[in-house]
Amino acid sequence: MEGKKLWERAIKSIPGGNGLLSKRPDRYAPDIWPTYFSRAKGISIWDLEGNKYTDMAQMGIGTCILGYADDYVDNKVKQAIDKGINTTLNCPEEVLLAEKLLELNPFAGGVKFARSGGEAMSIAVRIARAYSGKDKIAFSGYHGWHDWYLATNLEGDKLGSHLLSGLEPKGVPEGLKNTIYPFTYNNLEELEKLCDNNDIGVIVIEGARYDFPTKEFLNGITKISKQKNITIVIDEITSGWRLTDGGVYKLYNFEPDIVVYGKALGNGYAISAIVGKEKVMDLSQDTFISSTFWTERVGFVAALSTIKKLTHHKVWEHLTNTGQHIGDKWKEISKKYDLNIEVTDFKPLITFKFQYGELNAALYTLFIQEMLKRKYIASNSIYLSYAHKDVEIQKYLCIIDEVFKYIKECINNNSVLDVLETKIKNEEFKRLN
């Protein structure tokens, strides 16, 4: 396999093999995952040997909400490239995108831009700390790789329930210990105790991932923030644009101080945004936040084009309806074969979870293996896109029926480990060599 050979070269020259954990083959089916693509279009990916796969998994790790190589967005980007993308002067699209985001987020009065979700969250936290005047952070969920977040694990593997286990905070200053405190999503009582016992300056939550926030939880956050002068940051990097024309927070009449967007904002092009109240974002002028490539043209053009298409077609409705259909069919097919799974509620990132304890990792690997044989890039989660249309969904569900039946037979025969043609996927962070 060309992909496997190239990966073996990669781990010799790139520590960790690549720049993104979520694209490492050991996270899927280590010995048989195609790993590299030659081209992509819609929901199709071609590997280095010309094999065509249908992507019913990550869609660029949630970035390609319109589908791969969307003609409308790509043509706008190509036109921008022809005009020049980075000069001594600023590009006007930066202003146009800021104005569009303020229009879509009426609570806000200022916008800053970056190129990835992780760095956008670091910017958001810096500004939030500046506004509250306090250092300590209470958080729930996944928010990137930077020191402020990974410092959670300076006192043990506390990120295991928020991201994945095995994350060593090596290189993170010990001085950050006791500056960041995790809490369980939707557990208001736990958050209240944290804020009562610590001088918390910032509360960070995700808009949604697998679970939705309760009104009681969001109302409680609002109350705590007012009582204790705490800045609220809502991370919509994963959830943004998938249920509304912007963030999930808009469904709940909830008003954060800062909302952060990334991933889907540029349909695969690098762009992220920090959108916040005017009085909060104004503090960004009192701390140094600056980077050369935050002003290049491509990201802004891609985002403006993506937003235009998203809003024109109300793409979030398609994602929700498609996810609902797939989730219902997963339940129906699993019941048909007495396969024990749980299906989550967040439809645009629809997910099923095997309920077989220590056997789960092997079952996920077997599922990926069997889907690959049928030319599907698949996992137990699907970042749905506008390019996932009914015909392809029906084909996929027919395959799911085959694979779920086979998996149940293997469980009944105690042969799951025997039929695996690859090592079991890693579900925690590990060195590769």
KAQUIGI-V215078 format. One line per field, one symbol per residue. phi: phi as a letter, one per 30 degrees, with the letter a starting at -180 (. if undefined). psi: psi as a letter, one per 40 degrees, with the letter a starting at -180 (. if undefined). A space follows every 10 residues. Layout:
BEGIN
phi: ???
psi: ???
END
This chain:
BEGIN
phi: .ddddddddd ddcbeiiacb edcddddbbe cbddicccaa aibcbcddci dcbcdcbchi hidcdcjdhd dddddddddd ddcjcabdcd dddddddedd ddddbddcba bbbbbbdedd dddddedddd ddibcdbcbb jcbjcdeedd deddbjddde dcbadjdddd ideeddeicb bdbdeicddd dededdcbdd cbcbbddabc ccdddddddd dedddddchc dcccdcdddd icbbdkcded dchccddbbc cahdechjdd abbccaeedd dedddcbdba aeddcddeed dddeddeede ddcheedddd ddddddedde dddddechcd bccdcdddbd bcbdbbhdde ddddddeded ddecibdbbd bbddbdddce eddddeddde eddddddddd ddchceddcd caddddcbdb dda
psi: hddddddddd eddhhedaeh deehdeecgd eehddiidii hbeihhaeee hhihhfbeff fedgdeihfh dddddddddd ddehehadii iddddddddd dddegdeiei hiiaeidddd dddddddddd ddeidihhih ahfaeiddde edeefigeed edciiehhfh ehhdeeifeh hiihhegddd ddddddeigh dhhhiidicd iiiidddddd dddddddefh hhhhhfddeh eeeagbidde eefhhidhih iacedefeih hiihhiiddd ddeeeeihhh hdeeeidddd dddddddddd ddefdddddd dddddddddd ddddddefhh ihhiegdegh hihiffbeed dddddddddd dddefhhiae ihgiidegid dddddddddd dddddddddd ddefedddeh eiiiiheihi id.
END
